[in-house]
Amino acid sequence: MARILLLSTGGTIASNASAPGGPVTAKLSGAELMAGIELPAEISVDVLPFPARGSNALSLRDALGFARAIEREMADYDGFVLTHGTDTMEDTAWALEFLLAPQKPVVLTGAQRHAGEADSDGPRNLRDAVIAAAYAPLGAAGVVVVFEGDIHGARAVRKAHTSRVDAFRSGDLGKIGSLDQGRVSLRALPRRAPGFGTAHEPREVALIAAAFGAGAEFLDFACSRDYGAVVLQGFGRGNFPDGWAQATSRLVAAGKPVIIASRCSEGEVWPIYGNDSGGTSMAAAGALFGGDLSPGRLRILAAFVSAAPGQSLAQALEVWAS
C-alpha cells in the first residue's frame, strides 16, 4: 500500500465561480477535491489542508511552509501531492526542489478550468498526480509538475499558455515523462543538486526587468532598500541598456549582490558582449551570471541563500545554476 499525503493549497482546481459569469475564487477543501476520484486499491491518500488561495497571492514564506510540512512527514509517506494554482506553480515547484531535493516523489498539479466547469481538467490531473506520487522511481526526479498527462521537472517547467489545459512546457530540456491510462513512463531524469535546507526565512530580493531603451533608475532605488540581492532580467546572453553597468557597480558597492538572468526562455547567460552595458561590462561591474535558471528561480535561490549567514551567492550559483 502506497501512502500519499495531499497538501491542498487552493488555486483554480479548488475554485468555483460565485455566480454565473462572476469572479472565480478558491474555496474547495482537499477532501472535496478527492471525492469521486477513483484510485487503484493499493494507494491511500491523507489530506493536509492549507488555506485555499489563488497562487498569485502566495509568497516564498508559503512555499517554505509547504517545504517544512513535507519535511516533517517525509518518513511516514511514500509520496506527496500539492494541489496548487497554475500562476506560480513553477515557483513553488522550484522552491521545494531547491530547499528539499527530496528522494521521494513530490508532485504539483492543478487545473486551468475551475471545478464548476463541466470539462474541468482538475479531476484527471489530480488522479494522475496521485498515481505519479505513488510511483517510487519518480523519487529520483525530485519535485515535478504533472499536468495534462505530462511530467515536468521543477528546474525547467514554465507556464507557457494563459488558458489552455496543456499550459506547461520545459523548453529545450523537455518533459521528463508522461502518464497514459494510469501508467507512468519516466524517460529522463533532471539535473539535481543537494537541498539547501529549510532553516532560514527568506530575505526580500528585487527582480528588475530591462526594457527597450529603459533607464536604470530602479537600480538606484534598490540601493536604498533592504534587499538581500537584486536579480536583473536582461536581453539575450545578459545584456542591458546603456547606464545599467554603472548602476550595477553602485548596487554592488552598496553590498547588494547582482545576479544576471535573461528574458529568453531557453539558453544560458554569459558575459560575451562589450560596450556600455553588454555582458562583459556587467561582469566587470561585479554582477554574477545565473546560468540557465529563469529570473524567478534565481530570485528564489537568492532569497534563501542571502538569508543564511556565511553562505556565498557565487558558490550557490556554481552548485544550482551551472
N, C-alpha and C positions, 0 to 999 in steps of 0.2 A: 504494500500500500504506500503510495507516494503522498506525503503530506505537504500541502501548498498553503501558504499564507497570502491572502489577498489584502493589500492595503488600498483602500478606496479613498481617493482624494478629490473627486468631483470631475469637472470637465464636461464636454458635450455628451459623452457616454452616459453620464448621470444627470442629464438635463432634460427639461421639458419646456415647452412654451407656456407662459402664464395664461394665454388666451390665443385663439386662432390668429396668427399673424403678429402676435405680441412678442416681447422680449423672451429670449431663451436663457434660463438660469439653471445652475446645478443644484439639485436637491435630493436625488435618489441615493439611498444608502448602498453599501456593498452587498448586504443581504438581499436587497431588492434587485440589484443587478444580477445576482446569481440565481434568482428564482427563475425556473424554467430552462436553465442551461443544462443540457444533458451531457454528462461526462462519463468516461469509462469508469467501470466499477472500482478499478484499482487506484483511483485518485480521490482524495478527500480535501476539502477546502475549508479553512477557517478564515474569518474576516476580522481585520483590524481597521476600524474606521478612523479617518481624519475628517475635519470639516470639509464639506462639499463646496468647492470653489472653482471658478474658472482658472485655468492655468496662467492666464495673463496676470492674475493677481498674486501668484506665488513668488517667493523670494529664495535666495540662497539659504536663508535660515530654515525655510520649509524643507528644502532639499536635504539639509543637514539633519533635520528631524526625521525624515524618511530613512536616511542612511543609518542613523543611530537605532531606529526601531528594527531595521533589518539585522543590524549587527547584534542586537540583544537576542533576537530569535533565531539566529543562524544555526545553532546546534540542534534546534528542535524541528526544523522543517527541511524538506528536500528541495524546495524552490519557492520563489516569491513572484507575485504579480502585483504591479501597481496600475490601477486604473487612473488615467490622468488626461487632462486636456491636451489637445494637439498643439496649441500655440507655443508652448515651451517644453514639450515632451523631450526634445533633443537636449535641452539644457539640463533637465533633471537626470536624464539617462547618463550624460557625460559626468555630471557631478557625482552620481552614485558609483560609476566606474572609477573615477579619479580617487574618490575617498576610500572605497572598499576593495576594489579589484576582487570581487567575490569569486569563489571557486564552485559555487552552486548557481543554478540559473536564476537570474533576476530579470524579469520581463515587464516592460511597459507596454500598455496598449490603451486604446481609447476609441473614439468614433468621430466621424465627420458629420454624420446625420444624427440628430438628437433622438432620445428614446421615444418621443411621441410620434416620430415619423414611421410610417408603415414599412419603409425599406431601410430602417436604421441598420447601419453596419456594426453597431455595438455588440450585439449578442454573438455574432460569428467571431469577431475579433477577440472577445473575452474567452470564448471556448478555445480558440486557437492558442491564446496566451497561456491558459492554464495547462493545456496539453504540452506546450513547449516547456513550461516551467517544471513539468514532471519528467522531462527527458534529460536524464542525468548528463549525457555527453555535452549538452549545451552549456554546462557549467564552465567548460574550457573557454567559452566565448565571453563569459562575464555578463555584463549588463547589455541587454538587447531590446530593440523595439520590434514587436510583432504587429503587423498591420496589413490587412488585405492579402493575407497568405504569405507575405514576405517577412524575412528575419533580417534585421539590420543591426550591425554593431554600433555601440554607443559612440565610438570615436568619429565615425563618418556620417551618421544619419542626419538628414535635414528634412524639414517640412518644405516640400517643393511646390505644392499647389494649395491654394487657399480653401478649396471646397471639394475637390474630387476625393473619392474614397481611397484611391491609391496615391495618397498625398506624400508619401515619404520616399526618399531616394538616398543613395550612398555615393553619389558622384563617381569619380574614377576608380574608387576602391570596390564598388559594387556591393550588393547584398551578400550576406554570408550563408543564407539558406532559405527554406520555404516550408510551408505546410500544405498538404493536399489530402483531403479526406481523413484528417486526423493523424496523418503520418508526417513526422518531422524529418526533413532532409537537411543536413548540415554539410555545406560544400567547401567552406573555408573558415579559417579562424583569424580574427582580427589581431593586429599588433597590440600588445598589452604591456603594462608596467605595474610595479607594486602599488598597492593602495597607499594613499598619503595619510590616511587616518582621520578620525572624527573628533580629535581632542579640542580643536580651536574653533571659535566662532569666526565667520568670515569678516574681513575688512571690506570697506567700500572701495571699489575700483571703477574709475571712469572709463567709458568707451566712447571715443570721439571719431566720427567718420569724416574723412575728407570728401569734399565735393569739388566739381569742376571749377577751378579758379577761386576756391574759398580761402579766406584769410585764416590766420592762426590764433585769433583772439580767445577762442575757447581753451586753448592750451595754456595761455597766460592766466585765464580764470582758474584753471585746475591747479596752478601753482599755489593759490591761496587756500585751497581746500585740503581737508584731512584724508587724502586718498592714499591707499597703500601702494597703488601703482596706477598707470594710465596705459590703456590699450588704444593704439591708433590704427584705424582701418584705412588703408591706402589703396592705391591703384596697382594693378599688375603685380610685379615682383616685390612691391613695398615702396612705392614712390609717392611723392606728395607735392602739393602746390608750393610755389615759392614762399619762403619765410617759415616753413614748418620745421626745418632743421634747426634754425636759430631758436625757435620757441622750444623745441625738444631739448636743446642744451640747457635752457633755463629750467625746465622741469627736472632734468637730471641733477643739476646743481642744487635744486631745492630739495633733493632727497627723495624724489618720486620716480621710481624706475619706469621706463617707457618700453612697451612691447609692440612690435610692428606685426600687423596682420594685413590680409588682402581682402578686397571686396569680391574677388573672384571665388567661385565655389569649388574650384579644383586647383591643385598645384601648390607649390611652396613659395614663401617669400625668401628673398636672398638679396644681399647688397651687391648689385651689379652696376646700376646706372649712376652717373655722376651729376654735376651741376648743382644748382641751389639746394634742392631737397629730394634728389634721387636717393636710392637706397644706400649708396656709399656715403653720402653726406649725412644721412640719418644715423648710420653706424658710427661715423666719426663724432657725431653729437652725443653718442653714448646709448643709443637705442639698442635693444635686444630684438632678435628676429624669432618669430613664433612658428617656424616650420610650416606644416600644412594644417595646423589647427585653425578653426574658424575664430573670428573675433570674439564671439560669445564664449567659446570654450576657453580661450586664453584669459578672458576676464574671470571666469570661474576658477581656473588654476591660480591666477594671481591673487584672487581674493583670499584663498585659503593659505597659500604659501606665504604671503606677506603678513598674515596674522600669526605665524609660528615663529617664535624667537630663534634666531640662528640659522634660519633657512635662507637659501640663496635662490633668487628667481632664475639667475643664469644657469645654475646647476639643475633646477627643476625643469627648465626648458630642454636641457640636454636629455633628461630622462623621459619626459612625457611628450615632447613636441618634435623630437628628432627622428 
